[in-house]
Amino acid sequence: MSRATPDVIPLSQVGGTPPDLIGGKARGFATIARAGLTAPEGFVVTTTVHRAAAAGRLPGAAARVVADLVGAMGDAPLAVRSSATAEDGVEHSHAGQYLTRLGVRGVDGTLAAIEECWASASDPRAVAYRAHRGHAGDVAMAVIVQRLACGEASGVGMSRDPVTGDPGTMVVNAAWGLGELLVSGLVTPDDYRLTRDGRLAGFTPGDMDTMLVMGGDGVAEVAVPDVRRGARVLGEAQLAAVHDGLVRCEEALGLPADCEFSIVDGRVVWLQCRPMTALGGPDPARIDAMPAGHP
C-alpha cells in the first residue's frame, strides 16, 4: 500500500500512531499485529480527514488516495467500519453505536460508506449513548476499510469469563457464516468453555437456522445447509488456534481481551481485539450495525 499518506494509513502500519488519529477499533489491529496474528489487508482513514470534511464529504486529496488503495485491492468485497476515538476502550466498548458496512465494492461504494460511517456519529442513539457515559459533544471518527473476510464461520472469544470474571476460563462463541448475526444476538451460537491451558471444559451446541454469506449481489441471509445443522462450528485445531490467539492478544494488551475472528478456508483470521469491558457482567451495548443490503 505504497500510495498511503499520513492521513490514510495501512492497518499493518498503525502501531505507534496516536490513538486520537486512528480511533479505538483501528488501534485493535496494532494489538493483533503485536500478537503476531493474521488480519485482513486494509487501511484506516484518520480522524484528521474527518475533521477536514466539509458537510460530511470526503476531501478530494483523501478521496484520491482511498480510490488508489481500493483499486489496488481489485474487485474484492470490502468491510467499512467506524473507528471512533472513544470506541473499543477499556471502560466502554461503544460496540454497535456506529455504522458497519459489509460487502462494499468499488471506489464509489467505498467513498459513500466512509461518509455514512461519519454520519452515524450524529445518530441520536449514538449521541445518547455517549452522553450517558460522560462523552457529550462531537466525536472524531476514523474509518477502517479492509478486505471482507468471507469465511465459512465467525466467532467471538473472551480471554476471561465475562460473567464471573474467572481468569481460568476462556469463553468462545461461534456461528456459521459472517459474524453480524452472532454479534447482533440474532442466532444462538455454539458456546465453548476453555481452560487457561486450552482444554475444552464445556460445550453447549448452538441453534442456527440462518447465516450471512457474501454472494454476487452482496451480503445475503441464507439457510444453514443441512450438513452443517447440528455440527460443531469449530474443530479441535481451530479451537486451539483461537485459544492461542486469545492468549497472545491478552499478553499484547496487558488486559483481558475481547476478540472477533473469522474462519477462512479452515484458518483463523482476526478481525478485532479490544479490552474487555464490564468484566464480571455482560455488556448490553454489544450490538453491531447490520450490513449493507440486509433487511
WOMO-V488969 format. One record per backbone hydrogen bond with DSSP energy under -0.5 kcal/mol. CO is the residue of the C=O (numbers start at 0). NH is the residue of the N-H. Records with the same first field share a line. If there is no record, write none. Layout:
CO->NH + NH
This chain:
0->3
4->7
6->45
7->4
8->43
9->12
10->13
13->16
17->20 + 21
18->22
20->46
21->25
22->26
23->27
24->27 + 28
25->28 + 29
26->29 + 30
27->31
28->32
29->33
30->34
31->36
32->35
37->269
40->146
41->10
42->144
43->8 + 45
44->142
45->48 + 49
46->50
47->51
48->52
49->52
52->54
53->56
56->53
58->62
59->63
60->64
61->65
62->66
63->67
64->68
65->69
66->70
67->71
68->72
69->72
70->73
72->75
76->147
77->102 + 103
78->80 + 145
79->100
80->143
82->141
83->23 + 86
85->88
91->88
92->87
93->96
94->286
97->288
98->81
100->79
103->77
104->108
105->109
106->110
107->111
108->112
109->113
110->114
111->115
112->116
113->117
114->118
115->119
116->120
117->120
118->121
119->122
122->126
123->127
124->128
125->129
126->130
127->131
128->132
129->134
130->133
139->84
141->82
142->44
143->80
144->42
145->78
147->149
148->150
151->176
152->262
153->174
154->260
155->172
156->258
157->170
160->164
161->279 + 280
165->160 + 168
167->195
169->193
170->157
171->191
172->155
173->189
174->153
177->180
178->182
179->183
180->185 + 186
181->184
186->188
187->206
189->173 + 191
190->203
191->171 + 193
192->200 + 201
193->169
194->197
198->194 + 200
201->192
203->190
206->187 + 208
208->223
210->221
211->177
212->214 + 219
214->217
217->214
219->212 + 221
221->210
224->227 + 228
227->230
234->238
235->239
236->240
237->241
238->242
239->243
240->244
241->245
242->246
243->247
244->248
245->249
246->250
247->251
248->252
249->253 + 254
255->275
256->158 + 258
257->273
258->156
259->270 + 271
260->154
261->263 + 268
262->151 + 152 + 264
263->266
266->263
268->261
271->259
273->257
277->280
281->283
282->285
284->286
290->293
